[in-house]
Amino acid sequence: MPRAFAEIAFTPNVRAAQARHGSAAGYEKFLSPDVSGGAALSPDEATFIQARDGFYQATVSETGWPYVQFRGGPKGFLRVIDAKTIGYADYRGNRQYVSLGNLAGDNRTSLILMDYPNRRRIKIWGRVRVVEGDEAAEILPALHDADYVGRPERAILITVEAFDWNCPAHIPQRLTETELEPYLAQMRARISDLTTETARLTDLLGAAS
């Protein structure tokens, strides 16, 4: 667990809760000046991020209420631009613009990226820059998959402030239709083999009777 995450997440109230439930001592070292890291993405994080086809994004409104939205797209639509920057093309949706409006008042965001088949997840904290107009037209080609049917309206660039990998406990193992297909193909092939063998044995029994 890197220091950058601890500095953001371990607020006084969080530290009080840790103390009350007996885990404060175990996390104390992550606030030590001797601990660093967790703000620059390594190749491992970059590979994980760019393999996702969706993520959960949280913003906060002027009223203080959090808003969590699922953002989806073709696999890899969330791009790693450099070790401190990620970004994506913001596609036209239901035109409520709740996240966009929230970011106008507070540019902080938090993302959760899930890998359900392998029971892995990463949390990312960052600050958002919304890019629109002519500037977006220059950036979007690097973020938008031309073969994807979605219509990009703007570019969202996120400067990473911290990230943290979660343990796999309590993450359900799920597969998308695409991820399930290799297993289904094996089952179909096995069923086909068994069907052929059943027909062969039936013919042999018929010939012997």
N, C-alpha and C positions, 0 to 999 in steps of 0.2 A: 504494500500500500504506500503510495508516494506522498510526500509532504504537501504538494499543491492541493491534493484532494482533502487532506486533513485540515488545512488552513481554511478552506471554504466550508466544508461540511461540519466540522467539529466546533460549532458555536458554543457559547457559554451554556445555553439550555441543553444542548446535546451532551456536553461534557458532564453536566449535572445528572442527566439521565444515565449516562455510563457509570458514573460514580454510584448512583442509587442501585443499579443492577449489577455492579461488581465487575465491569469490564474496563473501567477507566485506566487502570494501571497497564493493561495490555496495549492500549492505544497511545499511551503517553509518549512513547518513543517517536511516533510519527510527527509530533509537534516539536521535536528537538531540532535545534539549528544544524546539527550534524547530518540530518536527513534532508535529501533534496529529490528532485525529479517529479515526474507526473504531469508536466505541462507540455512536453515535446513528444510527438507521436513517433514511435519507432516503426521499422518495417512490419513488425508483427501486428501493431495496431492498424497500420495502413491496409494491410492485407485483409484483416477482419472487417474493417469498415467498408471497404470497396466490394466485399462479397455479399453485402446485405441488399435486400430488395424493399426494405422499409425500416422505420424507426419511430419511436415515440418522442415527441418534442413538447417540452413544457415552457410556458411563458406565464407572466403575472400581470394582471390588469391594474389600473389605477385604484381599484377598490381593494386590492390586495388578494383577490381570489386567483388561485392558480388555474391554468387552462392547459390540458394535455390533449394533444392531437396526434393521430397516426399519420405519418407521411410515407407514401408508397410510390414506387416507380420501378423501372427496369433494374435488374441487379447491377449494382455499381453506380447508381445515380447519385449517391452521396460520394463526392470525390475528395480525395486527399490532395490538396494543392501543394502544401509543404508541411513540414513537421509541426507547424503551429496553426495551420489554416485548413479548414474543410469547407465545402460548399456544395450547393445543389441548385438545380433549376426549379423554381417555384411554379408548378403547373396550375392552370385554371381549375377551380373546384366549385364549391357551392356559393362562392362570392360573399361569404359572411365576413371574411377578413379579420377574424378574432385574433389569431396569432400576429398578423401583420399590425393590427392596431395596438396590441399589447407591446410589441417591440418598439413602437414609436415612442412609448412612454418609458420603457425600461428595456434596454437592449440585451439583458442577460437571458440566457436560455440554458436548459438542461436536456440532454438527450439520453435515451436508453436504447441500445442496439442489442437485439436478441439473435442468438443462434440456437434455435430450439432443438434441431437434431442432435447437436453436440453439447447441449445444455451449458452454453456459455453466454455471457453478456458483458457489455462494457457501458459505463456511465461517463458522459462527457459534459463538462461545464464550459460555457464560452460566451463571448459577446458577439452580437450579430450586427452585420452591416447589410442593409437592404440596398440592392443596386437596381435601378430602374432606368428607363429611357435609353439614350444613346450609349451610355456606359454599359448598360446591361447587354445591349446588342453586341458589344465587343467581347464580353465575357461569356455569354451563353453558349457559343459554339463549343467551348471547352467543358461545359457542364451538361449539355443537352444531347441525348441520343437521338439522332435524326430519324431513326426507325421507330421511335416510340410515338404512340398516337397522342400523348398529352401535349397541350399547347403551353409553352413556358411564358409566364407573364413578367418575371423578374428573376434576378439571381440573388441567392442568399449566401453570404459569406460569413463564416463563424471563426473567430479567433479563439483557439483553444486555451482555456485558463487552467483546466485540470481534467484528469480522467482517472477512472479506477475500474479494475476488473472485479466482478463479483464472483463469489463461490457458486458452485452449481446446485447447492442445496435448494430444494423446492422448485426448481425449474422443470416444468413438464416437458417430456420429449415429444415433439410434434414434427410431422413431415408435411411439406406442401405436396401438391399433386406432382410437380416436377421431381421433387426429391424422392417421392414414393415410387415413381415409375420404374427404376431399375429392379426393385423388389417385386413389383407386379409383373414385370417382364419375365423374371425367373419363375414365378408361379404359373404364368400362362404357358411357358415352355414345358414345365413339369406336367401340367394338366394335359397338354397336347401329347406328350410322351405316354402318359398313363392311358389316355383315350385310345391311342394307337395300339398299345399293348393289350388293352381290354378287348379291342376289336379282333386282334390276332388270336387271343386265347378263345374268344367266342367262336371264331371260325374253326379252330382246332377241335373244340368240343362238339361242334355241329357235325364235323366230318367224321368224328369217332363214333357218333351215336347212330 
